[in-house]
Amino acid sequence: MGHWTLDDIPWDQFDASKIDPDHLKLAKAAAMVEYNSADYVAYLENVFADDPEFLEAAREWGVEERQHGAALGKWAQMADPDFDFETRFALFREGFRPDVEVSQSVRGSRAGELVARCMVEVGTSSYYGALGDAAREPALEAICRKIAADEHRHYKLFYDHLKRYVDKDNLSKLGRMRVALGRIVETEDDELSYAFYAANADLDQEPYDRKAANTAYMRRAYRYYGDSHVDRAIAMIFKAIGLTAQSGLFRFASAVAKWQLQRRQKQINRLGTQAA
């Protein structure tokens, strides 16, 4: 099924002295989202109900995503013995449930859905790559590197199926670009914000504040991205859209993305300072 198991993580090398508190908060939140893959599998089963080839791949993807959550959750409980992963996950499920009762993709077509799926994998592969580069705790670093490799492989999975559908659904490069940009904008949606809150908040003292939770999450997550992470992400986005990464347009898009990232980092840091 998967390419690795929890037994492949070097748990015996776990070193509490090397835990970064921000990495712990991010890992707790990421565990919520990854462990919740069953909802997205159900959604994809509805959208691709008559495509057994894709359904088999999507179900395996869901198992691997849930394993990501299990690995991050186990690490978080080792790093913080007071953290009850299953209890916090149940809270997350109560507060955030994506709409899976559909018969067609919310992206307008199956090709559009697969473009959006590619964008999700672009985000996760670059995120775990960045966090893995920043981590100094050996077990967390290993987990992030394995997840980043899985997410890159998942991108290829969705991209391969996108090639099957893009002509059938007559989705142009411009149409693919619109879907891609729309999904990228959703990166700062309620799912990540609520996951950060459900995983980290003092539930007796802190009611959910979407803006505050979003700022707290993004202020920590964005700081680890470097130029290499942005370049790889833009190259993957271009591929899904149908554009070449060896072009002046790619260099321009990469430069804009780096500028936007720096701008967003500064904006979020200001918000975080004001909140403190």
SEKE-187482 format. One line per 2 residues: their letters; for each residue x, y, z of N, C-alpha, C. Coordinates in pm, whole numbers, plus 50000, padded with zeros to 5 digits. Layout:
<nodes>
a = X/Y/Z/X/Y/Z/X/Y/Z ~ ...
</nodes>
This chain:
<nodes>
mg = 50085/49881/50000/50000/50000/50000/50088/50124/50000 ~ 50141/50161/50117/50226/50280/50125/50370/50248/50095
hw = 50450/50352/50076/50592/50334/50049/50674/50333/50177 ~ 50610/50363/50289/50675/50356/50420/50568/50338/50526
tl = 50610/50301/50643/50516/50284/50754/50569/50362/50875 ~ 50491/50366/50981/50535/50435/51102/50661/50371/51160
dd = 50681/50243/51132/50801/50175/51183/50929/50224/51117 ~ 50915/50293/51003/51033/50345/50934/51081/50479/50988
ip = 51006/50539/51078/51045/50666/51139/51145/50637/51253 ~ 51254/50712/51262/51354/50687/51367/51309/50741/51503
wd = 51206/50677/51558/51152/50723/51686/51258/50716/51797 ~ 51349/50621/51784/51452/50606/51887/51552/50721/51889
qf = 51550/50803/51782/51638/50920/51776/51568/51048/51824 ~ 51444/51034/51867/51369/51151/51913/51448/51225/52021
da = 51460/51357/52004/51540/51439/52095/51458/51561/52136 ~ 51402/51555/52255/51314/51663/52302/51386/51797/52310
sk = 51518/51795/52330/51593/51920/52342/51600/51996/52210 ~ 51567/51931/52099/51577/51994/51968/51441/52034/51910
id = 51339/52029/51993/51205/52066/51947/51191/52217/51942 ~ 51147/52268/51830/51112/52409/51817/50962/52421/51850
pd = 50925/52508/51945/50782/52519/51983/50691/52551/51865 ~ 50738/52631/51770/50655/52661/51654/50638/52539/51564
hl = 50743/52458/51551/50731/52335/51473/50628/52242/51536 ~ 50624/52239/51667/50527/52155/51737/50385/52201/51708
kl = 50360/52331/51713/50227/52383/51684/50186/52352/51540 ~ 50279/52367/51447/50249/52340/51307/50224/52191/51283
ak = 50302/52106/51349/50285/51962/51333/50149/51918/51386 ~ 50108/51974/51498/49976/51940/51554/49866/51976/51455
aa = 49874/52096/51399/49771/52140/51304/49772/52055/51177 ~ 49892/52027/51126/49903/51947/51003/49847/51807/51025
am = 49867/51752/51144/49815/51619/51173/49664/51615/51158 ~ 49595/51722/51199/49450/51728/51188/49406/51716/51041
ve = 49468/51796/50956/49428/51803/50815/49460/51672/50743 ~ 49579/51620/50764/49621/51498/50696/49537/51377/50738
yn = 49505/51369/50866/49433/51255/50919/49287/51253/50872 ~ 49242/51365/50818/49103/51381/50777/49080/51346/50630
sa = 49166/51265/50572/49161/51239/50428/49034/51166/50385 ~ 48969/51093/50475/48851/51015/50435/48742/51100/50372
dy = 48725/51224/50421/48624/51312/50364/48654/51344/50218 ~ 48781/51366/50189/48818/51403/50052/48813/51282/49959
va = 48842/51164/50013/48825/51044/49933/48678/51026/49897 ~ 48588/51048/49993/48444/51036/49967/48401/51134/49859
yl = 48454/51255/49867/48422/51357/49765/48469/51310/49626 ~ 48593/51262/49618/48646/51218/49489/48572/51095/49437
en = 48526/51010/49528/48448/50894/49486/48318/50938/49419 ~ 48258/51045/49465/48137/51097/49403/48166/51159/49267
vf = 48273/51237/49259/48305/51308/49136/48350/51213/49025 ~ 48424/51108/49063/48480/51014/48964/48416/50876/48979
ad = 48287/50874/49005/48218/50750/49040/48233/50640/48935 ~ 48244/50675/48807/48250/50574/48700/48391/50555/48645
dp = 48492/50594/48722/48630/50581/48678/48706/50492/48777 ~ 48699/50360/48762/48761/50270/48860/48912/50287/48870
ef = 48977/50323/48761/49122/50343/48765/49159/50456/48859 ~ 49087/50568/48847/49115/50680/48935/49073/50651/49078
le = 48960/50585/49096/48911/50557/49230/49010/50472/49310 ~ 49071/50375/49245/49171/50293/49314/49288/50378/49360
aa = 49333/50467/49272/49445/50555/49307/49405/50652/49418 ~ 49284/50705/49412/49239/50801/49513/49227/50736/49650
re = 49181/50614/49654/49168/50545/49784/49305/50517/49845 ~ 49401/50479/49762/49536/50457/49813/49596/50590/49861
wg = 49571/50696/49786/49614/50830/49827/49558/50863/49965 ~ 49431/50833/49987/49369/50863/50116/49434/50788/50231
ve = 49469/50662/50208/49536/50583/50312/49671/50646/50346 ~ 49744/50686/50245/49876/50745/50268/49865/50880/50338
er = 49764/50958/50302/49745/51086/50370/49712/51066/50518 ~ 49628/50969/50546/49593/50942/50686/49716/50897/50765
qh = 49805/50823/50700/49930/50783/50766/50015/50905/50799 ~ 50014/51004/50711/50086/51128/50741/50036/51187/50873
ga = 49902/51193/50886/49844/51246/51008/49879/51163/51130 ~ 49881/51032/51114/49915/50944/51225/50059/50966/51270
al = 50150/50982/51173/50291/51003/51207/50311/51137/51278 ~ 50250/51240/51226/50262/51372/51288/50196/51373/51425
gk = 50082/51306/51437/50013/51299/51565/50095/51225/51670 ~ 50157/51116/51631/50241/51040/51725/50359/51125/51770
wa = 50422/51194/51673/50536/51279/51708/50492/51390/51805 ~ 50378/51451/51777/50329/51560/51862/50302/51511/52003
qm = 50251/51390/52018/50225/51336/52151/50355/51304/52224 ~ 50460/51266/52151/50590/51245/52214/50649/51379/52258
ad = 50630/51481/52174/50686/51613/52204/50608/51683/52315 ~ 50478/51654/52322/50391/51715/52423/50301/51606/52480
pd = 50342/51542/52589/50263/51432/52646/50121/51470/52686 ~ 50093/51601/52701/49958/51644/52735/49868/51654/52612
fd = 49925/51640/52495/49848/51651/52371/49777/51519/52342 ~ 49645/51524/52339/49563/51406/52309/49518/51418/52164
fe = 49586/51347/52076/49563/51361/51933/49419/51328/51895 ~ 49368/51215/51941/49234/51173/51900/49127/51269/51951
tr = 49144/51320/52072/49046/51415/52126/49047/51545/52046 ~ 49166/51593/52017/49177/51717/51938/49125/51696/51796
fa = 49152/51579/51740/49103/51552/51605/48951/51548/51602 ~ 48890/51490/51706/48744/51488/51714/48688/51629/51719
lf = 48756/51718/51791/48715/51858/51797/48725/51922/51658 ~ 48832/51894/51589/48849/51947/51453/48735/51900/51363
re = 48700/51773/51372/48594/51718/51289/48458/51781/51321 ~ 48437/51816/51446/48312/51881/51485/48301/52021/51425
gf = 48415/52090/51414/48413/52229/51371/48437/52252/51224 ~ 48491/52150/51155/48517/52167/51012/48484/52040/50937
rp = 48384/52048/50849/48346/51934/50767/48326/51982/50625 ~ 48412/51942/50533/48392/51982/50393/48267/51917/50335
dv = 48208/51981/50237/48088/51930/50172/48129/51819/50075 ~ 48095/51697/50108/48132/51585/50021/48010/51528/49947
ev = 47892/51577/49979/47770/51524/49918/47744/51595/49786 ~ 47828/51566/49688/47814/51626/49556/47821/51516/49450
sq = 47778/51548/49330/47789/51452/49219/47883/51503/49111 ~ 47916/51632/49118/48008/51691/49022/48111/51775/49095
sv = 48225/51796/49030/48332/51873/49091/48292/52019/49111 ~ 48331/52075/49224/48307/52217/49248/48395/52303/49158
rg = 48489/52240/49087/48578/52312/48994/48522/52318/48852 ~ 48405/52263/48830/48338/52276/48701/48358/52158/48608
sr = 48461/52080/48629/48487/51964/48545/48584/51873/48618 ~ 48596/51752/48568/48693/51660/48629/48836/51708/48605
ag = 48861/51762/48487/48994/51816/48461/49025/51930/48558 ~ 48926/52016/48581/48945/52124/48677/48971/52072/48817
el = 48900/51966/48854/48923/51905/48986/49065/51854/49000 ~ 49117/51795/48895/49252/51740/48900/49358/51850/48901
va = 49330/51961/48835/49419/52077/48847/49423/52123/48993 ~ 49305/52133/49055/49298/52175/49195/49372/52077/49285
rc = 49356/51948/49259/49427/51846/49337/49577/51862/49323 ~ 49622/51892/49202/49765/51918/49180/49812/52036/49264
mv = 49730/52141/49272/49769/52259/49350/49782/52226/49498 ~ 49694/52141/49547/49704/52100/49687/49838/52030/49711
ev = 49876/51943/49619/50002/51869/49635/50123/51960/49616 ~ 50111/52062/49533/50217/52162/49522/50239/52226/49659
gt = 50128/52266/49721/50138/52333/49850/50194/52244/49959 ~ 50147/52120/49965/50192/52032/50073/50336/51985/50051
ss = 50374/51954/49928/50512/51908/49906/50612/52019/49937 ~ 50579/52143/49900/50670/52254/49929/50669/52286/50079
yy = 50553/52275/50144/50543/52305/50286/50625/52206/50369 ~ 50606/52078/50344/50680/51979/50422/50828/51979/50385
ga = 50860/52015/50261/51001/52031/50225/51064/52143/50304 ~ 50993/52256/50316/51045/52370/50390/51056/52339/50539
lg = 50954/52275/50595/50956/52242/50737/51064/52137/50767 ~ 51081/52042/50676/51185/51942/50694/51324/52004/50691
da = 51344/52103/50604/51473/52173/50598/51500/52251/50727 ~ 51394/52301/50789/51410/52382/50910/51420/52299/51037
ar = 51362/52180/51036/51356/52098/51157/51494/52050/51198 ~ 51517/52047/51328/51642/51994/51383/51616/51869/51467
ep = 51491/51846/51503/51457/51726/51577/51454/51609/51476 ~ 51535/51505/51498/51554/51401/51395/51427/51329/51350
al = 51339/51295/51443/51217/51223/51403/51126/51312/51319 ~ 51110/51437/51358/51025/51529/51280/51085/51553/51142
ea = 51214/51572/51136/51279/51592/51007/51252/51473/50914 ~ 51265/51351/50968/51242/51232/50887/51097/51224/50841
ic = 51004/51255/50930/50862/51253/50894/50834/51352/50781 ~ 50884/51474/50796/50858/51577/50695/50916/51539/50560
rk = 51035/51482/50560/51097/51445/50433/51020/51331/50365 ~ 50971/51237/50443/50894/51129/50384/50759/51181/50332
ia = 50696/51270/50408/50569/51325/50362/50590/51410/50237 ~ 50695/51492/50235/50722/51576/50118/50740/51490/49993
ad = 50811/51378/50007/50831/51289/49892/50698/51227/49849 ~ 50616/51188/49946/50483/51134/49912/50399/51237/49838
eh = 50400/51361/49887/50316/51464/49826/50362/51495/49684 ~ 50491/51489/49659/50541/51508/49523/50494/51393/49433
rh = 50495/51273/49486/50446/51157/49412/50295/51167/49390 ~ 50223/51219/49489/50079/51238/49473/50049/51342/49365
yk = 50132/51445/49358/50117/51544/49251/50125/51474/49115 ~ 50223/51388/49099/50238/51317/48973/50118/51229/48946
lf = 50063/51166/49051/49945/51083/49035/49829/51164/48976 ~ 49800/51278/49038/49689/51360/48989/49720/51420/48852
yd = 49847/51455/48830/49884/51510/48700/49865/51407/48589 ~ 49902/51283/48615/49886/51178/48514/49738/51159/48479
hl = 49651/51167/48579/49508/51155/48549/49454/51282/48484 ~ 49513/51396/48517/49474/51521/48449/49496/51509/48299
kr = 49606/51449/48259/49635/51433/48116/49526/51349/48047 ~ 49463/51259/48119/49355/51178/48062/49230/51261/48038
yv = 49210/51366/48119/49083/51439/48118/49089/51576/48050 ~ 49207/51633/48035/49213/51773/47993/49155/51794/47854
dk = 49182/51702/47761/49124/51716/47626/48977/51676/47625 ~ 48943/51572/47702/48805/51526/47709/48712/51636/47761
dn = 48761/51711/47858/48680/51819/47917/48704/51953/47850 ~ 48793/51953/47751/48821/52075/47674/48858/52192/47765
ls = 48948/52166/47860/48992/52269/47954/49120/52332/47901 ~ 49111/52458/47862/49225/52528/47803/49330/52561/47909
kl = 49445/52608/47862/49549/52651/47956/49499/52767/48042 ~ 49423/52857/47980/49367/52968/48057/49270/52916/48163
gr = 49188/52819/48126/49095/52761/48222/49167/52692/48335 ~ 49273/52621/48302/49354/52554/48404/49419/52657/48496
mr = 49462/52768/48438/49524/52873/48519/49424/52932/48617 ~ 49302/52953/48572/49199/53010/48660/49172/52917/48778
va = 49160/52788/48750/49137/52692/48858/49255/52691/48954 ~ 49376/52690/48897/49496/52685/48980/49505/52806/49072
lg = 49485/52924/49017/49493/53045/49098/49383/53048/49204 ~ 49265/53003/49167/49155/52999/49263/49186/52907/49380
ri = 49246/52793/49351/49278/52698/49459/49393/52750/49545 ~ 49488/52819/49484/49599/52875/49561/49549/52979/49659
ve = 49454/53061/49616/49396/53162/49704/49331/53097/49825 ~ 49274/52979/49807/49206/52908/49915/49302/52851/50018
te = 49433/52864/49996/49532/52812/50091/49509/52867/50231 ~ 49462/52991/50238/49441/53053/50369/49294/53044/50411
dd = 49231/52931/50377/49089/52917/50407/49068/52868/50551 ~ 48944/52836/50581/48906/52804/50719/48963/52671/50767
el = 48994/52579/50677/49041/52447/50719/49170/52457/50800 ~ 49271/52525/50747/49399/52537/50817/49385/52621/50943
sy = 49305/52725/50936/49285/52810/51054/49221/52731/51167 ~ 49116/52656/51133/49047/52580/51239/49133/52464/51288
af = 49210/52406/51199/49300/52298/51241/49401/52350/51343 ~ 49454/52470/51318/49552/52527/51411/49485/52554/51546
ya = 49365/52607/51541/49291/52633/51666/49259/52504/51740 ~ 49202/52407/51670/49161/52282/51735/49279/52207/51794
an = 49394/52219/51732/49512/52145/51777/49586/52215/51891 ~ 49577/52348/51898/49667/52422/51987/49600/52508/52093
ad = 49475/52542/52076/49411/52641/52165/49386/52586/52304 ~ 49384/52676/52401/49333/52644/52534/49181/52654/52522
ld = 49117/52540/52509/48976/52536/52470/48884/52597/52576 ~ 48929/52601/52699/48847/52660/52806/48855/52812/52807
qe = 48957/52866/52740/48980/53011/52747/48967/53082/52613 ~ 48982/53009/52503/48990/53074/52372/48878/53029/52280
py = 48780/53114/52254/48682/53084/52150/48749/53095/52013 ~ 48693/53029/51915/48753/53031/51781/48739/53167/51716
dr = 48853/53223/51676/48859/53348/51602/48937/53318/51474 ~ 48865/53311/51362/48928/53269/51238/49049/53355/51201
ka = 49034/53486/51210/49143/53575/51171/49265/53555/51259 ~ 49243/53544/51389/49355/53526/51482/49423/53392/51459
an = 49343/53286/51438/49400/53154/51415/49477/53150/51284 ~ 49421/53214/51182/49489/53219/51052/49622/53291/51063
ta = 49623/53404/51132/49747/53480/51149/49851/53399/51226 ~ 49805/53332/51331/49897/53252/51413/49958/53139/51332
ym = 49877/53076/51249/49928/52967/51165/50024/53019/51059 ~ 49980/53118/50982/50059/53165/50869/50190/53231/50914
rr = 50186/53298/51029/50308/53363/51079/50418/53259/51104 ~ 50379/53142/51145/50475/53036/51169/50511/52962/51040
ay = 50411/52933/50958/50434/52849/50840/50516/52919/50733 ~ 50488/53046/50707/50551/53115/50595/50700/53141/50615
ry = 50744/53144/50738/50882/53186/50764/50986/53088/50712 ~ 50946/52964/50686/51043/52861/50651/51065/52847/50500
yg = 50987/52918/50421/51002/52907/50276/51122/52987/50227 ~ 51202/52923/50143/51315/52989/50079/51296/52992/49928
ds = 51390/53050/49858/51379/53063/49713/51366/52928/49643 ~ 51438/52827/49691/51433/52696/49625/51294/52634/49637
hv = 51228/52655/49750/51093/52601/49768/50995/52670/49673 ~ 51010/52802/49659/50922/52877/49570/50944/52836/49425
dr = 51071/52824/49383/51101/52787/49244/51041/52651/49209 ~ 51055/52556/49301/51001/52423/49273/50848/52428/49265
ai = 50786/52504/49353/50639/52514/49352/50590/52576/49222 ~ 50654/52684/49178/50612/52750/49054/50631/52657/48935
am = 50739/52580/48934/50762/52485/48824/50651/52380/48819 ~ 50608/52332/48936/50499/52233/48941/50367/52295/48897
if = 50343/52419/48936/50221/52489/48894/50219/52506/48742 ~ 50331/52548/48687/50340/52567/48542/50311/52435/48469
ka = 50366/52327/48518/50345/52197/48454/50197/52160/48452 ~ 50129/52181/48565/49987/52147/48572/49903/52234/48480
ig = 49945/52357/48461/49872/52449/48373/49897/52418/48227 ~ 50015/52359/48199/50051/52329/48061/50153/52424/48004
lt = 50226/52493/48093/50329/52587/48052/50467/52530/48082 ~ 50568/52581/48014/50704/52534/48036/50774/52617/48143
aq = 50853/52550/48224/50928/52619/48329/51056/52682/48275 ~ 51093/52646/48155/51213/52703/48094/51174/52822/48007
sg = 51133/52929/48071/51085/53044/47996/51098/53172/48077 ~ 51088/53284/48008/51090/53412/48075/50967/53431/48163
lf = 50854/53373/48121/50732/53382/48199/50749/53312/48334 ~ 50819/53197/48333/50844/53127/48458/50929/53212/48551
rf = 51034/53272/48499/51122/53354/48583/51047/53473/48640 ~ 50959/53530/48558/50878/53642/48606/50782/53595/48716
as = 50713/53483/48693/50617/53432/48791/50687/53395/48922 ~ 50805/53338/48912/50880/53301/49032/50920/53425/49111
av = 50965/53529/49040/51004/53653/49107/50884/53718/49176 ~ 50770/53717/49109/50648/53774/49168/50606/53695/49292
ak = 50616/53562/49283/50577/53478/49397/50667/53503/49517 ~ 50796/53521/49493/50889/53548/49603/50860/53684/49665
wq = 50830/53781/49581/50796/53915/49632/50668/53910/49714 ~ 50569/53838/49661/50441/53827/49731/50459/53754/49864
lq = 50543/53651/49867/50568/53577/49990/50631/53669/50095 ~ 50731/53746/50054/50797/53838/50148/50698/53942/50199
rr = 50615/53992/50109/50514/54091/50145/50415/54032/50246 ~ 50372/53909/50220/50276/53844/50310/50341/53813/50444
qk = 50466/53772/50443/50538/53746/50568/50542/53871/50655 ~ 50575/53984/50595/50582/54109/50670/50444/54150/50722
qi = 50343/54133/50638/50207/54169/50678/50160/54085/50795 ~ 50183/53955/50789/50140/53864/50895/50219/53888/51022
nr = 50348/53916/51009/50429/53946/51126/50379/54071/51199 ~ 50338/54172/51122/50282/54293/51182/50154/54261/51257
lg = 50068/54180/51195/49942/54142/51259/49969/54064/51388 ~ 50068/53976/51382/50101/53897/51499/50154/53983/51612
tq = 50233/54083/51578/50287/54175/51680/50174/54255/51743 ~ 50081/54301/51661/49968/54378/51714/49882/54293/51806
aa = 49862/54165/51769/49779/54076/51850/49845/54047/51984 ~ 49978/54038/51983/50051/54010/52106/50045/54128/52201
</nodes>
